[in-house]
Amino acid sequence: MKVQLLVIAMSLSAVTGCVRFDLDQSLAQSNVDTREFTNGNLNLLVNEKQREEAQARADELLAAELSQAGAIELALVNSPAVQAMLAEHWAQASAIALSGTIPNPVFEFSRLSGGSALEIERVLSIGLLDLIRLPRIARTANARLETNQLAVTASTVELVTMVRQAWVNAVTTQELSRYSEQVLSSAEASATLAAGMLAIGNFNAVTRARQQSFYADAATNLTLARHNALAAREALVRLLGLDQQQEKLLSLPNRLPDLPESPVSAEAVSTISADTRIDVNLALGELQIATRQQGVKLLGEITDIEIGYGRDTEFEDGERSSVGGFELGVELPVFKSIKQVRNKFNAQSLAAANNLESVTRSAASHMRESYSAYRSTYDVAKHYRDEIVPLQQLVSEEKVLSYNGMIVGVFELLADSRTQIETVQSSIKAASQFWLADAALRASLVGRPTTTMMAMSEGGDSGGGEEH
């Protein structure tokens, strides 16, 4: 009867304190929380059928020009790094769920014999403190599961942001490389013509050297532009998890998307509550865990108590005798300082509380900075599109008319052509800065701020307009 009571007590405790983790539910929740980032495509591929479906979708995406949205989906369905991240989440969450249970009961059996005597001993024991603390241990484990859920959501947002920005860089550098080829063609024509002018005595050596220098600089810039385009493409390839065959199929658009008709308003950004941010909720979860562990782990760090039921049976000269009863084992807190243990947990809670305060205070600052970068880059890109590029186009058209009227020479016309191309390149860089800031703002709004460095636009003056 006593053994039955002990078993019943253990069973009830195990049922009431059980912590479970369901991977499918976890990923479904992440897809809901990050629907603007994943579009529901975050899944762990655990069987061959799922892998085949993912491969088919990857092939479909690579069969056409890869848009930014397509790049995000391709990374989620194709990248081994994404699958590794999700598998690690599965492992960590499963370990947390296991931590929400108590250690298994221990059954000990011994058999002693000597002469005609035989003694058999059986003991079933379990940690009494573990039974008492089980409900609180379970609640702490559930809190850690919630924090782990936020962590995988944060990792997903960071990944998607990296893919967005890598796609922007790859398309931008590819486009800039093509324009660098045009600059080289113009500089080459100018250098060739200058060499001919020098040969017939219409140019001096300094003017010829200046035109040749422009050509040499253009050749250097093209080499660097081609490398930058390759490096940006390969960075995107790595994020997408493409193999060698898939990399050959990767085709990117020739240009970045058009600017939106209007930017996101400051009012829309300011209405987003800090309570919905991932970073704030992560810090809050860590504080809740630290607070709960103070009560759950304090006693367990100092001492331990085990309770068990044992029964001894002796056989001697054909007679049998049995005795049974409870055993209680207490760990004596002789060498552990209660004060130091308490200080440890108090310090952890204090650190978590201050970290929460720091993250909360920084949240609004990050959003203001991200929005400033977003709006500033939008205004600059729009200014290039609506003002600078059209004006340079007008100047170029007037230069052609002046050339046709023999008012300006061919070298000035070639120099203006280079200036026009460089102006377009600056416009491309401005648009690129906007789309990078757009990706950073999206991440910042949900609580994963990304630093956005605004590059100064480069002038388009080629300095090649001098004529003799």
FITI-394738 format. One record per residue (C-alpha): residue in three letters; residue number from 1; y, x, z. Coordinates in steps of 0.02 Angstrom, whole numbers. Layout:
REM FITI-394738
{'ALA', NUM, {Y, X, Z}} ...
This chain:
REM FITI-394738
{'MET', 1, {0, 0, 0}} {'LYS', 2, {120, 142, 43}} {'VAL', 3, {82, 227, -122}} {'GLN', 4, {113, 64, -214}} {'LEU', 5, {283, 46, -131}} {'LEU', 6, {330, 223, -181}} {'VAL', 7, {277, 193, -361}} {'ILE', 8, {373, 27, -368}} {'ALA', 9, {529, 111, -300}} {'MET', 10, {519, 247, -431}} {'SER', 11, {490, 120, -570}} {'LEU', 12, {638, 12, -520}} {'SER', 13, {751, 164, -509}} {'ALA', 14, {696, 225, -680}} {'VAL', 15, {729, 56, -760}} {'THR', 16, {900, 29, -681}} {'GLY', 17, {958, 206, -719}} {'CYS', 18, {888, 223, -896}} {'VAL', 19, {1009, 301, -1023}} {'ARG', 20, {972, 277, -1208}} {'PHE', 21, {1046, 349, -1366}} {'ASP', 22, {1028, 270, -1538}} {'LEU', 23, {1078, 383, -1684}} {'ASP', 24, {1101, 241, -1808}} {'GLN', 25, {1218, 148, -1692}} {'SER', 26, {1314, 308, -1657}} {'LEU', 27, {1342, 347, -1842}} {'ALA', 28, {1387, 165, -1876}} {'GLN', 29, {1519, 177, -1740}} {'SER', 30, {1586, 339, -1814}} {'ASN', 31, {1599, 257, -1985}} {'VAL', 32, {1698, 114, -1907}} {'ASP', 33, {1812, 231, -1809}} {'THR', 34, {1844, 342, -1962}} {'ARG', 35, {1832, 212, -2101}} {'GLU', 36, {1992, 277, -2182}} {'PHE', 37, {1911, 450, -2189}} {'THR', 38, {1726, 420, -2225}} {'ASN', 39, {1726, 251, -2312}} {'GLY', 40, {1560, 220, -2225}} {'ASN', 41, {1472, 371, -2303}} {'LEU', 42, {1432, 468, -2145}} {'ASN', 43, {1243, 470, -2129}} {'LEU', 44, {1107, 589, -2071}} {'LEU', 45, {972, 611, -2202}} {'VAL', 46, {808, 609, -2106}} {'ASN', 47, {681, 567, -2240}} {'GLU', 48, {644, 607, -2422}} {'LYS', 49, {702, 439, -2488}} {'GLN', 50, {874, 460, -2410}} {'ARG', 51, {887, 636, -2479}} {'GLU', 52, {843, 576, -2654}} {'GLU', 53, {973, 437, -2645}} {'ALA', 54, {1104, 562, -2586}} {'GLN', 55, {1059, 682, -2726}} {'ALA', 56, {1073, 543, -2855}} {'ARG', 57, {1246, 496, -2789}} {'ALA', 58, {1301, 679, -2792}} {'ASP', 59, {1245, 695, -2973}} {'GLU', 60, {1342, 537, -3015}} {'LEU', 61, {1500, 603, -2936}} {'LEU', 62, {1485, 771, -3024}} {'ALA', 63, {1460, 688, -3193}} {'ALA', 64, {1646, 645, -3201}} {'GLU', 65, {1810, 722, -3148}} {'LEU', 66, {1807, 737, -2960}} {'SER', 67, {1948, 642, -2877}} {'GLN', 68, {2003, 675, -2699}} {'ALA', 69, {1908, 522, -2636}} {'GLY', 70, {1757, 578, -2737}} {'ALA', 71, {1767, 751, -2658}} {'ILE', 72, {1762, 675, -2485}} {'GLU', 73, {1611, 568, -2526}} {'LEU', 74, {1524, 715, -2610}} {'ALA', 75, {1547, 823, -2455}} {'LEU', 76, {1476, 687, -2343}} {'VAL', 77, {1321, 654, -2449}} {'ASN', 78, {1288, 830, -2512}} {'SER', 79, {1346, 962, -2389}} {'PRO', 80, {1211, 1043, -2280}} {'ALA', 81, {1349, 1087, -2156}} {'VAL', 82, {1385, 902, -2130}} {'GLN', 83, {1201, 868, -2103}} {'ALA', 84, {1192, 1012, -1980}} {'MET', 85, {1341, 941, -1884}} {'LEU', 86, {1259, 770, -1872}} {'ALA', 87, {1090, 842, -1822}} {'GLU', 88, {1176, 942, -1684}} {'HIS', 89, {1261, 783, -1627}} {'TRP', 90, {1090, 699, -1620}} {'ALA', 91, {1019, 842, -1518}} {'GLN', 92, {1166, 850, -1398}} {'ALA', 93, {1172, 662, -1372}} {'SER', 94, {984, 656, -1342}} {'ALA', 95, {1000, 795, -1213}} {'ILE', 96, {1140, 699, -1127}} {'ALA', 97, {1033, 543, -1123}} {'LEU', 98, {893, 643, -1042}} {'SER', 99, {1016, 707, -912}} {'GLY', 100, {1043, 527, -859}} {'THR', 101, {868, 515, -789}} {'ILE', 102, {791, 593, -636}} {'PRO', 103, {656, 728, -637}} {'ASN', 104, {479, 665, -657}} {'PRO', 105, {379, 637, -497}} {'VAL', 106, {264, 781, -449}} {'PHE', 107, {80, 756, -416}} {'GLU', 108, {-6, 899, -323}} {'PHE', 109, {-193, 918, -305}} {'SER', 110, {-289, 1047, -204}} {'ARG', 111, {-473, 1073, -168}} {'LEU', 112, {-531, 1187, -28}} {'SER', 113, {-713, 1221, 15}} {'GLY', 114, {-807, 1332, 133}} {'GLY', 115, {-987, 1323, 191}} {'SER', 116, {-1033, 1140, 203}} {'ALA', 117, {-850, 1083, 218}} {'LEU', 118, {-745, 1017, 73}} {'GLU', 119, {-562, 966, 84}} {'ILE', 120, {-467, 874, -53}} {'GLU', 121, {-278, 851, -42}} {'ARG', 122, {-168, 741, -153}} {'VAL', 123, {21, 728, -141}} {'LEU', 124, {139, 621, -245}} {'SER', 125, {323, 668, -219}} {'ILE', 126, {493, 633, -291}} {'GLY', 127, {672, 686, -252}} {'LEU', 128, {746, 560, -131}} {'LEU', 129, {924, 611, -172}} {'ASP', 130, {885, 591, -357}} {'LEU', 131, {831, 411, -325}} {'ILE', 132, {987, 375, -226}} {'ARG', 133, {1103, 455, -354}} {'LEU', 134, {1017, 387, -509}} {'PRO', 135, {1138, 244, -547}} {'ARG', 136, {1288, 361, -536}} {'ILE', 137, {1197, 495, -636}} {'ALA', 138, {1166, 365, -771}} {'ARG', 139, {1347, 311, -774}} {'THR', 140, {1402, 492, -790}} {'ALA', 141, {1280, 520, -933}} {'ASN', 142, {1345, 365, -1021}} {'ALA', 143, {1522, 433, -1002}} {'ARG', 144, {1467, 598, -1078}} {'LEU', 145, {1386, 503, -1222}} {'GLU', 146, {1552, 417, -1256}} {'THR', 147, {1641, 585, -1255}} {'ASN', 148, {1509, 658, -1371}} {'GLN', 149, {1537, 510, -1487}} {'LEU', 150, {1722, 550, -1491}} {'ALA', 151, {1682, 732, -1526}} {'VAL', 152, {1580, 693, -1682}} {'THR', 153, {1718, 576, -1739}} {'ALA', 154, {1845, 716, -1716}} {'SER', 155, {1735, 838, -1812}} {'THR', 156, {1720, 713, -1954}} {'VAL', 157, {1909, 691, -1964}} {'GLU', 158, {1933, 880, -1967}} {'LEU', 159, {1803, 899, -2105}} {'VAL', 160, {1879, 764, -2215}} {'THR', 161, {2053, 838, -2190}} {'MET', 162, {1989, 1009, -2242}} {'VAL', 163, {1908, 934, -2399}} {'ARG', 164, {2069, 841, -2443}} {'GLN', 165, {2174, 998, -2428}} {'ALA', 166, {2047, 1108, -2517}} {'TRP', 167, {2044, 985, -2663}} {'VAL', 168, {2234, 989, -2672}} {'ASN', 169, {2234, 1180, -2671}} {'ALA', 170, {2099, 1189, -2805}} {'VAL', 171, {2189, 1070, -2923}} {'THR', 172, {2358, 1152, -2890}} {'THR', 173, {2302, 1331, -2921}} {'GLN', 174, {2207, 1278, -3076}} {'GLU', 175, {2364, 1198, -3147}} {'LEU', 176, {2474, 1346, -3098}} {'SER', 177, {2354, 1464, -3184}} {'ARG', 178, {2374, 1370, -3348}} {'TYR', 179, {2563, 1381, -3337}} {'SER', 180, {2552, 1567, -3297}} {'GLU', 181, {2464, 1588, -3464}} {'GLN', 182, {2613, 1506, -3549}} {'VAL', 183, {2733, 1623, -3459}} {'LEU', 184, {2629, 1771, -3517}} {'SER', 185, {2632, 1709, -3697}} {'SER', 186, {2822, 1695, -3692}} {'ALA', 187, {2841, 1866, -3611}} {'GLU', 188, {2721, 1944, -3736}} {'ALA', 189, {2819, 1873, -3883}} {'SER', 190, {2981, 1939, -3806}} {'ALA', 191, {2906, 2113, -3778}} {'THR', 192, {2836, 2120, -3955}} {'LEU', 193, {3001, 2069, -4031}} {'ALA', 194, {3095, 2194, -3922}} {'ALA', 195, {2980, 2333, -3983}} {'GLY', 196, {3020, 2287, -4163}} {'MET', 197, {3206, 2281, -4126}} {'LEU', 198, {3195, 2453, -4048}} {'ALA', 199, {3104, 2520, -4200}} {'ILE', 200, {3244, 2468, -4318}} {'GLY', 201, {3379, 2528, -4200}} {'ASN', 202, {3448, 2360, -4140}} {'PHE', 203, {3389, 2385, -3959}} {'ASN', 204, {3408, 2530, -3842}} {'ALA', 205, {3263, 2595, -3737}} {'VAL', 206, {3324, 2514, -3575}} {'THR', 207, {3330, 2339, -3650}} {'ARG', 208, {3159, 2365, -3729}} {'ALA', 209, {3090, 2425, -3561}} {'ARG', 210, {3163, 2273, -3474}} {'GLN', 211, {3072, 2154, -3592}} {'GLN', 212, {2912, 2255, -3573}} {'SER', 213, {2932, 2245, -3383}} {'PHE', 214, {2942, 2055, -3393}} {'TYR', 215, {2781, 2056, -3492}} {'ALA', 216, {2695, 2172, -3367}} {'ASP', 217, {2748, 2060, -3222}} {'ALA', 218, {2686, 1906, -3313}} {'ALA', 219, {2517, 1989, -3343}} {'THR', 220, {2503, 2034, -3159}} {'ASN', 221, {2552, 1860, -3104}} {'LEU', 222, {2422, 1783, -3221}} {'THR', 223, {2286, 1894, -3147}} {'LEU', 224, {2334, 1840, -2971}} {'ALA', 225, {2348, 1658, -3023}} {'ARG', 226, {2174, 1660, -3098}} {'HIS', 227, {2103, 1736, -2940}} {'ASN', 228, {2194, 1609, -2831}} {'ALA', 229, {2123, 1470, -2938}} {'LEU', 230, {1948, 1542, -2921}} {'ALA', 231, {1965, 1567, -2733}} {'ALA', 232, {2030, 1390, -2706}} {'ARG', 233, {1890, 1319, -2813}} {'GLU', 234, {1758, 1417, -2718}} {'ALA', 235, {1831, 1359, -2552}} {'LEU', 236, {1809, 1181, -2612}} {'VAL', 237, {1633, 1220, -2674}} {'ARG', 238, {1584, 1281, -2501}} {'LEU', 239, {1653, 1127, -2415}} {'LEU', 240, {1562, 1015, -2538}} {'GLY', 241, {1400, 1111, -2510}} {'LEU', 242, {1368, 1136, -2696}} {'ASP', 243, {1227, 1247, -2758}} {'GLN', 244, {1242, 1355, -2913}} {'GLN', 245, {1189, 1217, -3032}} {'GLN', 246, {1307, 1090, -2954}} {'GLU', 247, {1452, 1214, -2957}} {'LYS', 248, {1438, 1225, -3146}} {'LEU', 249, {1457, 1036, -3157}} {'LEU', 250, {1612, 1028, -3048}} {'SER', 251, {1760, 967, -3149}} {'LEU', 252, {1932, 942, -3072}} {'PRO', 253, {2081, 843, -3138}} {'ASN', 254, {2212, 937, -3236}} {'ARG', 255, {2351, 885, -3119}} {'LEU', 256, {2386, 814, -2947}} {'PRO', 257, {2408, 627, -2922}} {'ASP', 258, {2580, 553, -2944}} {'LEU', 259, {2689, 539, -2791}} {'PRO', 260, {2679, 369, -2705}} {'GLU', 261, {2820, 249, -2746}} {'SER', 262, {2881, 257, -2567}} {'PRO', 263, {2832, 363, -2417}} {'VAL', 264, {2759, 298, -2254}} {'SER', 265, {2901, 240, -2145}} {'ALA', 266, {2945, 321, -1980}} {'GLU', 267, {2931, 151, -1897}} {'ALA', 268, {2750, 134, -1951}} {'VAL', 269, {2710, 303, -1874}} {'SER', 270, {2803, 270, -1712}} {'THR', 271, {2707, 108, -1679}} {'ILE', 272, {2540, 200, -1666}} {'SER', 273, {2488, 204, -1483}} {'ALA', 274, {2436, 367, -1403}} {'ASP', 275, {2291, 273, -1321}} {'THR', 276, {2203, 260, -1489}} {'ARG', 277, {2210, 447, -1524}} {'ILE', 278, {2050, 547, -1523}} {'ASP', 279, {2124, 695, -1430}} {'VAL', 280, {2193, 585, -1290}} {'ASN', 281, {2030, 491, -1271}} {'LEU', 282, {1930, 653, -1270}} {'ALA', 283, {2039, 722, -1129}} {'LEU', 284, {2025, 556, -1036}} {'GLY', 285, {1836, 560, -1053}} {'GLU', 286, {1828, 737, -984}} {'LEU', 287, {1931, 681, -834}} {'GLN', 288, {1817, 533, -801}} {'ILE', 289, {1664, 645, -810}} {'ALA', 290, {1740, 772, -691}} {'THR', 291, {1787, 635, -568}} {'ARG', 292, {1616, 557, -571}} {'GLN', 293, {1528, 723, -551}} {'GLN', 294, {1620, 754, -389}} {'GLY', 295, {1521, 619, -303}} {'VAL', 296, {1361, 639, -402}} {'LYS', 297, {1338, 827, -396}} {'LEU', 298, {1422, 875, -233}} {'LEU', 299, {1276, 828, -121}} {'GLY', 300, {1149, 895, -245}} {'GLU', 301, {1235, 1064, -249}} {'ILE', 302, {1224, 1079, -59}} {'THR', 303, {1051, 1014, -18}} {'ASP', 304, {901, 923, -86}} {'ILE', 305, {777, 802, -7}} {'GLU', 306, {604, 764, -71}} {'ILE', 307, {493, 624, -11}} {'GLY', 308, {310, 608, -49}} {'TYR', 309, {149, 527, 1}} {'GLY', 310, {-3, 634, 33}} {'ARG', 311, {-185, 600, 71}} {'ASP', 312, {-318, 723, 132}} {'THR', 313, {-504, 689, 119}} {'GLU', 314, {-632, 799, 207}} {'PHE', 315, {-819, 806, 174}} {'GLU', 316, {-931, 893, 302}} {'ASP', 317, {-1118, 874, 339}} {'GLY', 318, {-1123, 717, 231}} {'GLU', 319, {-983, 634, 323}} {'ARG', 320, {-814, 589, 249}} {'SER', 321, {-647, 570, 336}} {'SER', 322, {-475, 534, 263}} {'VAL', 323, {-298, 543, 328}} {'GLY', 324, {-135, 502, 239}} {'GLY', 325, {50, 493, 268}} {'PHE', 326, {225, 531, 206}} {'GLU', 327, {302, 702, 184}} {'LEU', 328, {487, 743, 189}} {'GLY', 329, {561, 907, 128}} {'VAL', 330, {743, 952, 159}} {'GLU', 331, {836, 1100, 84}} {'LEU', 332, {941, 1174, 224}} {'PRO', 333, {1121, 1212, 171}} {'VAL', 334, {1125, 1381, 257}} {'PHE', 335, {1191, 1498, 124}} {'LYS', 336, {1294, 1378, 17}} {'SER', 337, {1472, 1347, 73}} {'ILE', 338, {1515, 1162, 69}} {'LYS', 339, {1698, 1207, 52}} {'GLN', 340, {1670, 1316, -100}} {'VAL', 341, {1563, 1185, -184}} {'ARG', 342, {1696, 1054, -151}} {'ASN', 343, {1832, 1171, -215}} {'LYS', 344, {1734, 1196, -375}} {'PHE', 345, {1730, 1010, -415}} {'ASN', 346, {1909, 982, -358}} {'ALA', 347, {1967, 1121, -474}} {'GLN', 348, {1870, 1046, -620}} {'SER', 349, {1949, 876, -591}} {'LEU', 350, {2122, 951, -572}} {'ALA', 351, {2103, 1049, -734}} {'ALA', 352, {2044, 894, -826}} {'ALA', 353, {2189, 791, -758}} {'ASN', 354, {2317, 919, -812}} {'ASN', 355, {2235, 938, -981}} {'LEU', 356, {2248, 749, -1007}} {'GLU', 357, {2433, 754, -960}} {'SER', 358, {2462, 900, -1079}} {'VAL', 359, {2374, 816, -1225}} {'THR', 360, {2465, 652, -1194}} {'ARG', 361, {2634, 736, -1189}} {'SER', 362, {2597, 835, -1347}} {'ALA', 363, {2534, 684, -1446}} {'ALA', 364, {2706, 614, -1489}} {'SER', 365, {2770, 788, -1530}} {'HIS', 366, {2628, 820, -1652}} {'MET', 367, {2659, 654, -1739}} {'ARG', 368, {2846, 690, -1756}} {'GLU', 369, {2812, 862, -1828}} {'SER', 370, {2680, 798, -1948}} {'TYR', 371, {2791, 656, -2006}} {'SER', 372, {2939, 773, -2030}} {'ALA', 373, {2832, 887, -2140}} {'TYR', 374, {2767, 736, -2235}} {'ARG', 375, {2938, 660, -2267}} {'SER', 376, {3022, 826, -2305}} {'THR', 377, {2891, 876, -2433}} {'TYR', 378, {2900, 703, -2511}} {'ASP', 379, {3088, 716, -2531}} {'VAL', 380, {3077, 891, -2604}} {'ALA', 381, {2938, 843, -2726}} {'LYS', 382, {3033, 688, -2778}} {'HIS', 383, {3191, 791, -2803}} {'TYR', 384, {3098, 909, -2918}} {'ARG', 385, {3023, 764, -3014}} {'ASP', 386, {3182, 661, -3033}} {'GLU', 387, {3318, 793, -3038}} {'ILE', 388, {3273, 976, -3061}} {'VAL', 389, {3138, 962, -3194}} {'PRO', 390, {3235, 837, -3303}} {'LEU', 391, {3392, 944, -3290}} {'GLN', 392, {3297, 1100, -3342}} {'GLN', 393, {3221, 1002, -3485}} {'LEU', 394, {3395, 952, -3541}} {'VAL', 395, {3454, 1132, -3532}} {'SER', 396, {3305, 1188, -3636}} {'GLU', 397, {3339, 1057, -3768}} {'GLU', 398, {3520, 1113, -3779}} {'LYS', 399, {3462, 1294, -3794}} {'VAL', 400, {3353, 1247, -3942}} {'LEU', 401, {3500, 1161, -4025}} {'SER', 402, {3608, 1315, -3992}} {'TYR', 403, {3472, 1427, -4064}} {'ASN', 404, {3460, 1318, -4219}} {'GLY', 405, {3648, 1333, -4234}} {'MET', 406, {3633, 1522, -4214}} {'ILE', 407, {3739, 1515, -4055}} {'VAL', 408, {3607, 1598, -3945}} {'GLY', 409, {3476, 1726, -3991}} {'VAL', 410, {3287, 1720, -3985}} {'PHE', 411, {3277, 1822, -3824}} {'GLU', 412, {3385, 1697, -3731}} {'LEU', 413, {3278, 1556, -3799}} {'LEU', 414, {3119, 1642, -3741}} {'ALA', 415, {3195, 1677, -3570}} {'ASP', 416, {3243, 1494, -3553}} {'SER', 417, {3066, 1444, -3600}} {'ARG', 418, {3000, 1551, -3458}} {'THR', 419, {3128, 1475, -3340}} {'GLN', 420, {3074, 1300, -3388}} {'ILE', 421, {2891, 1341, -3358}} {'GLU', 422, {2930, 1419, -3189}} {'THR', 423, {3030, 1265, -3141}} {'VAL', 424, {2879, 1157, -3180}} {'GLN', 425, {2773, 1275, -3076}} {'SER', 426, {2892, 1254, -2929}} {'SER', 427, {2879, 1066, -2953}} {'ILE', 428, {2689, 1077, -2947}} {'LYS', 429, {2698, 1179, -2787}} {'ALA', 430, {2815, 1050, -2710}} {'ALA', 431, {2695, 909, -2753}} {'SER', 432, {2553, 1013, -2681}} {'GLN', 433, {2649, 1035, -2518}} {'PHE', 434, {2670, 847, -2507}} {'TRP', 435, {2486, 808, -2530}} {'LEU', 436, {2439, 942, -2402}} {'ALA', 437, {2563, 864, -2280}} {'ASP', 438, {2494, 691, -2320}} {'ALA', 439, {2318, 747, -2270}} {'ALA', 440, {2387, 827, -2112}} {'LEU', 441, {2483, 670, -2065}} {'ARG', 442, {2329, 561, -2084}} {'ALA', 443, {2233, 674, -1966}} {'SER', 444, {2377, 683, -1842}} {'LEU', 445, {2392, 494, -1833}} {'VAL', 446, {2214, 478, -1768}} {'GLY', 447, {2231, 624, -1649}} {'ARG', 448, {2174, 781, -1740}} {'PRO', 449, {2340, 867, -1779}} {'THR', 450, {2343, 999, -1915}} {'THR', 451, {2484, 1123, -1930}} {'THR', 452, {2580, 1105, -2093}} {'MET', 453, {2678, 1257, -2150}} {'MET', 454, {2811, 1216, -2278}} {'ALA', 455, {2833, 1352, -2408}} {'MET', 456, {3004, 1389, -2479}} {'SER', 457, {3014, 1347, -2663}} {'GLU', 458, {3033, 1494, -2778}} {'GLY', 459, {3172, 1505, -2904}} {'GLY', 460, {3136, 1499, -3089}} {'ASP', 461, {3254, 1638, -3143}} {'SER', 462, {3160, 1757, -3254}} {'GLY', 463, {3306, 1871, -3282}} {'GLY', 464, {3256, 1893, -3464}} {'GLY', 465, {3408, 1818, -3546}} {'GLU', 466, {3506, 1977, -3580}} {'GLU', 467, {3533, 2007, -3763}} {'HIS', 468, {3603, 2154, -3860}} 
